[in-house]
């Protein structure tokens, strides 16, 4: 689980999982023989750290609240010192390199003078912690030889554009953008020599995957006449073993520790591990391992891009130990369960959630399994509908057992967005869509009156990202259309009328509170209407501009709003920092911060469990957190 330091007088959120989506893992050995583990997720700015072999995790908060890409590396000579790179967001955040000497509690921006328009993409740290090499988006290298105190734009590659680097002892290996070849800079940690190509490819061969650590570099080579395979050097590229043809294709990972260098090769056929005594076939917890490291106390950690971080003592049995890095896009509470839709699939847990290992009905997938929206019937809490993007297509699906199993419904080669079940009739469902027909966009809603047996398509000329039934009209639907504003249909989607052109990412019809029923919309602020959308007033909010409200929830007269970190390219671009969860106790007139000790402020979804009662918040790259109500 993820622990946090509780501060008195603040809302106390609890991480409840699920564990998912680990991208990197690094083990830093402490002087006392213990270890500090650094891990990151593919969508998590910052990352996570642990001092108890992954039993608990602390968040690494990045030095910016904006949705930027980050790379986290540690100092093997001093495990308390870490470095973090951030990509740029024009107008709000400049790319840079940051250093922390207190395990991420504070960050110091280092003085790196980037070329105009450049952005740091990755960084490599020498194991002695003095030499750092950052790679820019333009392929240049930025070098520090004093732990980050000073930086130079050193042309280690002699005008070759670099896309990936790794230290190989005191040498530096890099791959180029132009010819996709490997080069080595001897003594890069001291007085660098001119780069030289690593001559391991024959005519007609291609480099497929490579990693380097310690004194070992391993390369997957693709050949034309069966002459490819895994090629390994254990003396920093001076000599190379003959290709292992049985280890062809796939990907290779290399890790180093006090016990020596280790190689992991994985393909669809098998997984092989060489711990220094030759390759042996092993099991693997998933098919998308991205990083691994041996632990000084014994065993290994494996970062799987989809499933999370695993530990193993024998490469036969695996335990899921981290990290809470799922990118949650939808949340719902069904009969005795909470459902979390993510970019890789659906997670499900009984309530109250007891731990970070959730069920995954239907499995998870790296590509093409994005749960876009979830909705639960108020008449039948075991009935759930969802919209899902899978394999370049979209599906609208139904579950009759609170998300345990799903019946595939409409399958279309288009995009799907929101879905909503009519609160009075569970057979009536509406969902929004968009597709191209004869180079023309068709955007609107589809409706069914018979639980999905037949669907009726209504072209509105715009997409909707939130749909809410009108409790005052059995056929009424409120439809939020982002910058197009808020629309209303009095005949369940057949026709529409514009209510306001103000931004509407989310819509809520309140059901209690002293102010009675009212309509709220969330966008760059929160607005409310007491005359069924004819006029709107702007709510009072104690927040920092700008923001984007993307979801609402309510319980016992108290309203909640989720704010997300958003980057929409355009002219002008829309860029906001997530500001966590907001709360209103006066039916939406005023809003105050309810984020408390929530470790991340980029919140994409909310759901209330009235039985506990509690509020669930789904974070981008931070899984699900729970607040007792």
N, C-alpha and C positions, 0 to 999 in steps of 0.2 A: 504494500500500500504506500501512498505518498503521505508523509507527515509534514506538518507545518508548525511554525511557532505561533501560538495563539496570543493575540494582543487583546487586553481587556477593553471592553466597550465597543467591540466591532462585531459584525456578523461573522459567525464561525462556520465556514464551509468545510466540507469533508470530501476528500477524493474517494470515489467508490469504483474507479475503473471505467471502462475495461482496459486491461493491458493490451497494447497493440502498436504496430508500426514503429519498430526500432530501425534506425538507419546506421548508426555507428556505436561502437562500444570501445572504450579504452581503459586499461587498468594501470593506475599509477601506484607503485609500491612505496609505502611509507617507511621511514627509518626503523619503526618498531616492528616491521614485518607485515603489518596489515596493508590494506589497499584502499584507494579511493577510485571508485568506478565512475567514469563519465559516459553518459549515453545521450543520444539525440534521436528525435523522430524526424521524418521527412518534411513535416509541416509545423514543427515546433520551434519557434524562435527561442534561442537559448539552449535548453536541454534539461538534463536531470543528473543528479549525483547521489552516490550511496557510499556509506562506509561499513555496511554490514552485509556485503556480498549480494545486495539487491533485495534484502528483506524489507527495507523501507527506502523511499526516494524523496529527495528534496528538489524542488524546481530551481533551475538556473534562470533567473530573470535577465533578459537581455537589456542593454542600455538604451533601448528605444521602444516605445509602445507601438510603433508602426509595423505593418505586416511585411517585414523584410526577411530575406534569406540569411541564415547564420551558419557558421562553422565553428565548433568548439574543440579546442585541443588543450592538452595538459602538459605540464612540465615534469618530466620523469625524474629530474634532479631535485625538484621541490614541488611535491604534490599539491601544495596550497596555491600555487601560481597557475593560472589558466589564461589562455588568450581566446578571443572571440572576434570573428570577422562579421561584418554586416554588409549586405548589398545596399545599393542606393535606391531612394525613391525621390525623383526630381521634385524640388520645391519644399520638401519637408525633412529629408534625412540624407546626409552625405555618407557614402560608403566609408568604412574605416576599419581599423584594427584596435581592439580594446584589450586591456590587461586587468586582471583581478588578482590580488594577493590575499583575499579573504573569502575564497570559495564562492565568488559570484555575488557577494552581498553588495559590493560597490565595484564600479568599472571606471577605469581611466582611459580616455581616448588618447591613443598614441599619435605622435606627430609623423604621419605618413603623407607625403605630398604626392597625390595621384595625378597622373596625366589627365588632361581635360576630358571629361566625359567618361572616365574609367571607373570601374567598380570592382572591388575585391571579391573574387569568387570562392577562393579556397586558400588554405594556409598549411604549411608543413613546419613542424618544430623539430630541431635536432634534439636527441635524447639528453644532451648535457644542458639544454635549456638556454643557450646563448644565441644560437643562429636560428632565425625564422625566415621563411621564404613565402611571400604571398603572391598569388597569381591574379592578375586583373582580367577583366572581360575582353580586353584588347590583346591579351596574350603576353603582356609584359610581366616582369618579375620585380618585386619590391623586397629588399633584403635588410634585415637587422642583424647585427653581430654582437649586440649587447643586451639581449633579452627584450628588445622593443624600445629602449630609450631613444635610439636614433635609427633612421631609415634612409636607404638610398635606392634609387631606381637603377639597379644593376642589370646589365644586359648579359645574364648568364647564358642565354641561348643564342647569342650572336644573331639577333634580328629574326629568329624563328619564333613564331607565335606559340605559346605554351598553353596546353589545356589541362595538364595533370602533372603533379610533382610528388616525389617521395624521397626521403633520405635513405641512403643505402650505406650505413656506417657514416663516414665523414663525406661521402660522395652524394651527389644529387642526380636522380633519374627524372627525366621529363619526357612527355609525349607531345608531339607537335600537332598543330591544327592543319598545316599544309600537307604533309606527307604521311601523317599518322604513324610515324616511326618513333623509336625510343633513342634517346641520347643520354650520355652520362657526363657530368661535370665532376672530374676528380678533385678531391680536396675542397669541395664547396664550403665546408665548415671552417676552412683556414684560408689559404691563398688559392682561389679557384683557378683551374686550368681551363683551356678552351674546350667547349663541348665536342664530344666525339660520338658518332653513331654506334649503337650496340649492334654488331653484325651477327644477328642470329636468324634472320630471315633469308630464305633462298628465293630465287626467281619464282614468281607465281604465288608466294605465300603472303598471308595477311595476318596482321596482329588483331586478335579478337578481344583479349582481356589480359590485364597484368596487374601485379601488386609487388611492392618491395618493402622490406622491413629488416632491421638488423643487418646481416650480411647477405641476405637471400633475396633474389628476384625470381619470380615465376611468371611465365608468359604462355598464354594459350594461343597457338599458331594454327591458322586454317590453311590447309594445303589443297592442291588440285588433284593429286594422284595418291591420296592416302598417306602423304608424308607429313601431315600435321600432327598435332598433339600438344602435350604440356612440356615446355622446355624450362629447365631450372638451372640457376647458377647459385652456388652457396659461398662464393668468394667475391661478391660484389661485381659480378659480370666479367671477371677475368677469364674464367673457363665455364663451359656449358656442358651439361650432361646431354646425352642423346635424347631426342624427343620420345616421350612416352605416348605411343600411338593409342594405347587403350584409354588414355585420358584425353580424348579429343572433344572439342567443342566446350560448351558450358562456360563457367567463370571460375576464377581462381582468387583466393584470398591468402595473405601472408600476415603473420603476427609474430612478434618477438617478445621474449621475456627473459628472466634470469636463467631459465632452463634451456634457452636456445630458441632458434627460429622454427616456426611451424607453418605448414602449407595445407590449405583446404581447397580441394577441387570439387566442384559440384556440377552435375549435368542432369538431364532428364533420365539418364540411365542409372547413375549411381553417384555416391559421394565418397571421396577418398581423403584420408588425413595422413600427413607425414609429420610426426613429432620429432624427427631427427633420426629415426631408426627405420625408415622406409615407409612406403605408402601401404595403408590398410583400408579396406572398405569399412565404412561406418554408416550408421543411420543418420538421418537429419530430421529436425523438427518441422521443417517446411521446405519450400522450393525457392525461397527468395532471400537467402542469407546474404547480408551485405558487409558484415564485419564479424570478427571473433577475436577473443583474447584468452590466454591461459591465466588462471588465478594463482597467486603465490601460495594460497592455502590448499591448492589442488583443484582440479576440475577446470571447466571452461565456461565462458559466456558466449552466446551466439546471438547477434542482432539480425532479426528477420524483418524484412521490409513490410510485411503484412501482419504477421501474428504477434510480434513483439520480441522481448528479450528472454532467451532461454538459458538455463544452467544445466550442465550435465557433468557427471563424474566418469562416464564410460562410453559416451556416444551411442548408448542404447536407450536409456531412459532420460527424458527431458522434463524439466519443470519450468513453467512460465513464471518468471520473476520480475518482469517489467516490460515496458514502461507505460505510464498513462499518457500516450501520445496520439490517440485516435483523433481524427478530425471529424467532429460530430456535426452533421448537417440537419438532423431531425431528431426529436424526442417525443415520446408518447408514453402514457401510463395506461395499460390495459388491465384486464382481470388478473390481479395478483402479480403483475409483472411490469417492469420498465423496459422500454425498447429504445435503442439508440441506433439511428441510421448514420452511417459514415461513408467515406469515399471508397471504402473497400468492402462494404457489406453491412449486414444487420447484426447487432449484438442484443442479447436478451438475458435478463436476470430476474429472478423472483424478488419480491419486496417483503421485508426490507433487504436492500442489497447487502450481502454479507462479505463480499470480497471482490477482488479485481478480475477474477476469471469468470467471464460471462459465457453463456452459450452463443453459438454462431449458427443459427438455422440456415441451411443452404450453403454454408461455408463462406470463406472470404476470397477475394481475388484482387490482384494488384491493379489490373485494368478492367474497366467495364463492369463495375458492380456498385455503382453509386446510388445510395438510397437518398432520394431527393426530398421526399416528404412522407409523413405518417399522419393518419387520423384515426381516432377511436370513436366508435358509435356511443352516444350517450344513452341510447335505448338498450344496447347490448354490448357491455364492456369487453366481451371476448371477440367482437368483430372489429377488425383493423383493415384499413386500405393503405396501400403505399404506391408511390411512383418511384420507378427505378430505371436507371440508364445502364444498359448492359450490351456489350459487344456491338457498339455503333447503333443500337436500337433502344427503344424505350418501352417499358411495360407498365401496365396498371394492374395491380395484383391484390388479392383479398385473402385474409386469414380469418378462420372461424374459431381458432383456439389461442387467441392472444399472442399471435406471432410465432407459434411453434412450427406451424407448417403453412405453406402458401399455395394458393391456386392461381396459376398464371391466367391472366385475362387478356385484355387487348394488347397486342404487340404492334408497334408502329416504328417506321424509320424516321422518327422525329424526336424533338425534345419535349419532355414533360416537366411540369413544375408542381404546382400545389394540387392537393386533393382534399376534398371535404365531404363528410357524410352528413346528410340532413339529420338534424337532431330529433325530428319527429318521425321520420320514416327511414330506417336503415337500408332500404332498397334503393333509395335515391342518393346518387353520388354525382359529384361534379369535379372535374379536373381540368387544368389548363394545359395548353400545348402550343407548339409552333413547328412548322416545317416549310420547306420550299416546294412549290409546285409550278412547273414551267417558269422557273427563275423568279417567281413571285412568292413573297412570304404569306403564309396562311397562319394566323394567330387567333386564339380564342379559347373556347371551352368545349368540352364534351360532357354530355349528361346521360345518365341512365336512370330509369324508373323501375328496373327489374333486376337489380343487383349485378349488372354487368352483362346480362344476356344480349342486350342490344344497346348501342350507343348512338347518340345524335350529336353531330358536329355543328358548332356555331362559330362562324368566322367574325371576329370582332375587330380585326386589324391591329391588335395589340396583345402582348403577353401579360399574364397575371402571375404574381409570385405569392399571393395569399388570397384565400377564399374563405368567407365566413357566412353562414346562413343567418338570415334576419329572423330573430325570435318573434317579431311582430307581424311577420307575413310568411305563411307556409311556403310560398314560392319565391321569397326574396333572398338575394345573395349579394353580399358586399364583396367587391373585387379590387384588390390593390395592385397597381400596375407601375410601381417604381416611379420614374420621372413623368410618366403619363398621368399620374394622379390616382384618385379613387373613383370607382364606377359602381353603379348599382343596377341590378337586374330584378325586376318585379315578377318575371316569369321563368325563373330557374335557368337563366343563361341564354334564352332565345333572343332577347333584346337587351339594350343597356342604355344608361344615361350617365353623363359625367356629373360627379358631385363636387370635385375640386381638382384643380391642376397641381396642387401642392404634392410634393413627393410622398409616396405611400408604399413602403416596403412591407408593412404589416398592418392588420386591421383587427380591432377588438370591439366587441359589444359587451359592455359591462352588465353584470347580472345582479349586482348588489351595491352596497355602500349608501351613504347618506344622500348622494346626488341622484340616485335612481339610474335607470338605463341610459347610456349614452354611447356614441360611436367615437372610437379613438383611432388615429392613424399614426404610424411611426415612420419617420424618414430622417431628414437632417435635424429634425426636432420632433416633439410630440404635439399633436393637435387633437382637440375634442369638439364634438358637436352635440348639442342638445335638441336640435330640430331636424333629426334624421338626415344630416349631411348637407342641409341647405347653406349653413354657415359654420365656419370653424374658428375656434379660438386657440391661441398658442399657449401651451402649458408653461409654467414656471419651472426651471430646471437649474440645479446647481452642478453644472458640468462645464467642461472646457470645449470650446468649439475647435474643429467641427466634430460631429459624430454621425453615426448611422444606426438608427433603431431598426432591428430586423425581426424581432419576435416579441410577443406579449404572453402573459399568463395572469391568472387571477385566482384568489382564494379568500373566501370569507370577507369580501369587501376590500381586500388589499390587492393592488395591481403591481405587476412586475414587467420590466422591459429589458430586453437584451440589446447590447450595443456591440457592433463588430468592427474589426479592422478591415477596411475595404480599400482595394485599389482597382479602379476601372480606368484603363488607358483611354485617352481621348483628348479632345481639345476644347475645354481644359480637362485634364485628368481629375478624377474623383478619388481623393486619398483621405482616409480617416483612420485614427487610432481607436482601437477598442477601448471602451471605458467601463466595461464590466456590466453589472446588473443595477438597474434603477428601480426604486420602489415609490409607490404613491399610496397614501392612506386617506386621501380625500377625493377619491373617484377620478383621479387623473388631473386635478388642478395643478398640483405641485409634485415634483419628483426629486428624490434624494438618492445618494449613493447607497447601495446595499451590497457592494462587492466585498467589504470586509477583508478577510485574508485569502480571498480567491487568488490563486497563484497566477492566473492569466486573465486578461481583460478582454480578449477577443472572443466574445460569446455569440454563438450562432443559433442556439435553440433553448427553449424553456419548456418545462412540463411540471404540473403539480400532481402529487399523489395526496388526495384529500384524506386517505385513510391513515397516513402516518401521524400527522400531515408533514409534508416537506416539499421543497422546491428543488427540481433538478435543473442544472445548467450544463449545456453542452458546449465545450470549448473547441476552437480550432487548434488542433495539435495538443490538446490537453485533456481529452476524454471527458468524463462526466463528474460533476461535483454536486453535493447535496447540502441544502440548508434547511435545518429544522424550523418549522413555522409554529 
